[in-house]
Amino acid sequence: MAEPQSIPEDPFLKSLLMLIRAHDGSGAWEAMPDAEVIAPFIVTKEQRREIPLIGDPDPDILWRVELYYSAIGLAIEQRTGFNAAPIMKIHHEGWGRMLLTAGRLVVVNSYLRDLHRFGFDSPQAMIDKAAKIIDGAVAVIERFPEAAAAS
């Protein structure tokens, strides 16, 4: 993992931080600076090269993937009013699929690979990737609002 960087003010990042801290039963992350809490999501290219692809993905990595997409789902809900629930199916070798559904509509369909190396070059890169996914999901909901409202 990279050294903590300063992080930009961003609603997506604030939601991600809130979700991470919600899992902290002892309160240790509450006093920790935001950059330090986000640090495990930042993985440089050099660090990625050092991570072997063989073996099961670390449970902490799977947890970070789930939190990342949950924060995306929360952002989608904030923009559209429709709850976007994540569904993750990961093979033990580190590849799989992440779906976010709103009603009966699949709003995000991301194929995940090399989960052993999950991370972003910088906080801004993480924000930019999330914004692209969120914008795409919002566009799908705007195109098919009846399916998103269906239960």
C-alpha positions in Angstrom: 0.0 0.0 0.0 1.1 3.5 -0.7 1.9 6.2 1.8 -1.2 8.3 2.8 -1.8 11.2 0.4 -3.8 14.3 0.8 -7.3 13.6 -0.5 -9.6 16.0 -2.3 -13.0 17.0 -1.0 -15.5 14.8 -2.8 -19.0 13.5 -2.0 -18.1 10.0 -3.2 -15.0 9.8 -1.1 -16.9 11.1 1.9 -19.4 8.3 1.4 -16.7 5.7 1.1 -15.1 7.0 4.3 -18.4 6.9 6.1 -18.9 3.2 5.0 -15.4 2.2 6.1 -15.8 3.9 9.5 -19.3 2.3 10.0 -17.5 -1.1 10.1 -15.2 0.0 12.9 -16.6 -1.3 16.2 -13.8 -0.1 18.3 -13.7 3.5 17.1 -10.0 3.4 16.1 -10.7 4.7 12.6 -12.8 7.6 13.8 -9.8 9.6 15.0 -7.6 8.5 12.0 -7.1 11.1 9.3 -9.1 10.5 6.1 -5.9 10.0 4.0 -4.8 7.2 6.3 -8.2 5.5 6.2 -8.2 5.6 2.3 -4.5 4.6 2.1 -5.2 0.8 1.5 -7.1 1.7 -1.6 -4.0 3.4 -3.1 -1.7 1.0 -4.8 1.1 2.3 -7.0 2.1 0.6 -10.2 5.4 -0.6 -8.6 3.4 -2.1 -5.7 1.1 -3.9 -8.1 4.0 -5.5 -9.9 5.2 -6.9 -6.6 1.9 -8.6 -5.7 1.7 -12.2 -6.9 -1.4 -13.2 -8.9 -1.4 -16.8 -7.5 -3.5 -17.7 -4.6 -6.8 -16.6 -3.1 -7.4 -12.8 -2.9 -6.9 -11.4 0.5 -10.3 -11.0 2.4 -9.3 -7.4 3.1 -9.1 -6.7 -0.6 -12.5 -8.3 -1.2 -13.9 -6.1 1.6 -12.4 -3.0 -0.1 -13.9 -3.9 -3.4 -17.3 -4.4 -1.8 -17.0 -1.1 0.1 -16.0 0.8 -3.1 -19.0 -0.4 -5.0 -21.3 0.1 -2.1 -20.2 3.8 -2.0 -20.9 3.9 -5.8 -24.4 2.5 -5.0 -24.9 5.1 -2.4 -23.9 7.9 -4.8 -26.3 6.5 -7.4 -29.1 6.5 -4.9 -28.3 10.1 -3.9 -28.5 11.2 -7.5 -31.5 9.2 -8.6 -33.5 8.3 -5.6 -33.3 4.6 -6.5 -31.4 2.2 -4.2 -28.5 0.5 -6.1 -27.6 -2.7 -4.3 -24.3 -4.5 -5.0 -24.0 -8.2 -5.9 -20.5 -9.5 -6.0 -19.4 -13.0 -7.3 -15.7 -13.6 -7.2 -13.8 -16.7 -8.2 -11.1 -17.9 -5.8 -8.5 -17.0 -8.4 -9.3 -13.3 -8.2 -11.7 -12.6 -11.0 -15.4 -12.2 -11.2 -18.3 -9.7 -11.6 -19.8 -6.9 -9.7 -23.4 -5.9 -10.4 -25.4 -3.1 -9.0 -29.1 -3.3 -9.4 -31.9 -0.8 -9.0 -35.3 -2.5 -8.9 -35.2 -5.0 -11.7 -32.6 -3.0 -13.7 -28.8 -3.8 -13.8 -27.2 -0.4 -13.6 -23.6 -1.4 -13.2 -22.1 -4.6 -14.7 -18.3 -4.6 -14.0 -16.1 -7.5 -14.8 -13.3 -7.6 -12.2 -10.0 -9.3 -12.8 -6.6 -9.3 -10.9 -8.4 -8.5 -7.7 -5.1 -9.3 -5.9 -4.0 -6.0 -7.3 -7.1 -3.9 -6.6 -6.4 -0.3 -6.0 -5.9 3.1 -7.6 -2.9 5.2 -8.4 -4.2 8.1 -6.4 -7.3 9.3 -4.5 -8.2 11.4 -7.6 -7.9 8.3 -9.9 -10.3 6.5 -7.5 -12.8 9.4 -7.6 -12.6 9.7 -11.4 -13.2 5.9 -11.9 -16.2 6.1 -9.5 -17.6 9.2 -11.3 -17.5 7.4 -14.6 -19.3 4.3 -13.2 -21.9 6.5 -11.4 -22.6 8.6 -14.5 -23.1 5.5 -16.6 -25.5 4.0 -14.0 -27.5 7.3 -13.7 -27.8 7.3 -17.5 -29.2 3.8 -17.5 -31.7 4.6 -14.8 -32.8 7.8 -16.7 -33.3 5.6 -19.8 -35.3 2.9 -18.0 -36.9 4.5 -14.9 -39.8 2.0 -14.9 -37.5 -1.0 -14.6 -35.5 0.8 -11.8 -38.8 1.4 -9.9 -40.0 -2.2 -10.4 -39.8 -4.5 -7.4 
